[in-house]
Amino acid sequence: MLSVKRNTFNALKILLILGFGYFFWLMLNITLEYIPLRPDASFLMIKQTEVTDRPEYLWFFYTHVYTSIFVLFSGFLAILRKDFGIKNFHRNAGKIYIFLILILAAPSGIYMGIFANGGLYSKISFVLLGDLWWFSTFKAYLLARKKIFAAHKQWMWRSFAFALSAITLRMWKVILIYLFHPDPMEVYQIIAWLGWIPNIFLVEYLISKKCL
């Protein structure tokens, strides 16, 4: 019975790794759309008011876009908790992940959330997401400094759940458009919340079941 559970867990882990790899590849392609830096590339086409009226918006936007892809990759490597034969690999991947979020990715995401499409409800969601992302990452950092590694691991999972919203909100967007064909602004209002709330609920459930 124990071997069945172990095999099931290993199979699920492999599927999660393959799934992350596929969606990370999609995110990488989205990121490459913004190279070279242009004020009218892709998503920025519908943000020309901000681009024109707020010169700093582009810097926050590109900071968020360029750092988030490294956040996803380093965070994924960190939560695997393996060194792959390289000394302190897990620790250094975690340091990169934490530094990028606290200094660059989360603050720039919070700023962008203030100008999010979809009205007030979307703005509240994205700003709240950025705040929770920063806080959970900082909490994980403090716990690591205190060598409370069991709690550190749980907070890193919470942080990564928020980081994965970059992937899951796009996944939900495709599903909603395919099934219901809603108005574009309604889509933003829904995925603004749907992109991260199920993620953190799932992680909290897994933590409560001592799976993480």
C-alpha positions, 0 to 999 in steps of 0.5 A: 500500500505504501509503495502504491502511494509512493508511486502515485506521488512520484507520477503526480510529481512528474506530471506537475514538472512536465506541466510546469515546463510546458506553461513556462515555455509559453510564458517564455514566448510571451516574454520574448514578445517584449524584446526588444523594448517597444512601447507598443508591443503586445499587451502595451497596445491597450495601455497607451494611456498609461504609456503616454501619460506616465513615463515611469509605467514602461519601466515598471512594466518591463521590470515586472515582465523581465524579472517574472520569468526568472522568478518562476524558474528560480522558484521552481528550482528552489521548491524542488529542494534538490542540489543536483550535485551542485553545492548550495544550489537549492539555497542559491536558487531560493536567494535569487527567487526571494531577491527578485520578488522583494526588490523588483517583481512584487513592487512593480506588480503592485504599481501595475495593479493600480492601473489594471484593466477591469475597473476597481475590482481588478485593481484591488485584486492585483494590488492585493496579490502583489502585497500578499506575494511580497509578504509571503516571500518576506516571511519565508526569508525571515524564517530561513534566516532563523533556520525554521525550515519547516515553516520556511518551506510552507511560506515558500509554497504560498509565495510560489502559489502567488507567483504561479498566478502569472500562468494560471490567470492566462489559463483561466482566461483561455477557458472562460473565453472558449466556454462563455465568450464574455466581454473583455472587461468582464474577463479581466475582473474574473481572472484578476481573482481567479488567477490566484485565489484557487492557487493559495486555497490549494496550497493551504489545503495541501499544507493542512494535510501535511503534503507540503 
